[in-house]
């Protein structure tokens, strides 16, 4: 459900922000029960079209969220913030 909502959001913002956000850094966190491949591919395709730059590889969490996952998310967020 979150992925569908994200796609609708991206459909609405794509053209209005296309020129205004070129080169912006972004980070991606995906949490899934077993597979995150499709969600990552979808977001990376949109980000490529917007010419955004990933600051780190996506943080992929499958199953339960543990301390290691939380630490990776914190690092991702801090890196995005430092890149702005």
N, C-alpha and C positions, 0 to 999 in steps of 0.2 A: 504494500500500500504506500509506503513512504517513497518508493522509487517512482510510482505512478504520479504522486503529488510533485515530486522533484521534476519530472519531465514536463508536467503542466506549467510549473513555475518557469522552467527554462524556455519553454515555448513562448511564454508571455514576455520574458525579459531579453531574449536573444537579440532582436534587432534594435531595441532602444538603447542597449548598452554596448553594442558591437564596436563602435569607434571609440567610445569613452573609456573602455577598460582594457584596451590592447596592452599586452605585456604585464598585466597585473599578476602577482603571485597568488597561488591557491594551494590548499591542502585538501586531501580527500581521506575520509574515514568511512569505511563500510563495514557494517555488522550484519552477518547473515547466519542462518542456522547451519547451512552446509556449503553453499557456493556463493561467491561474490563476483564471479567473473563477468556476468552480464551487466551488473550495476556499474562496475568499474569501467567497462568498455563504453557504456553509454555516457557516463560523466566525462571520461577522457575525450570522447568524440566531440562533445559540446564544448569542452574547454579548449580543445585544439581549434575549433571553428572560431571561438572568441579570441584566440591567440593569447590565452592565459598561460603562465609558466608554472609547472609544479615545483614546489620548493623541496619536497622529499617524495619518495615513492609512497603510494597509498598505504595507509594503515588498514590491514584486513583482519577482522576478527570473526572467527567462526565459532559458534557455540557461546558458552558463557564468557562474560567479560571478567578478566582477572586483573591483578595488579600490573602485570607486564603490559597488558593492552592499555590500561589507564595511563601508564608511564609513556607509552608510545604516542598516545593521543595528546598528552601534555607537551611532549617534544614537538609534535607536529604543529600544535597551536602556537607554541612559543616561536618556532621557526617562521611560521607565516607572519606573526606579529612583527618579528624582527626584520622581515623582508619588506614591510610596507614603507 
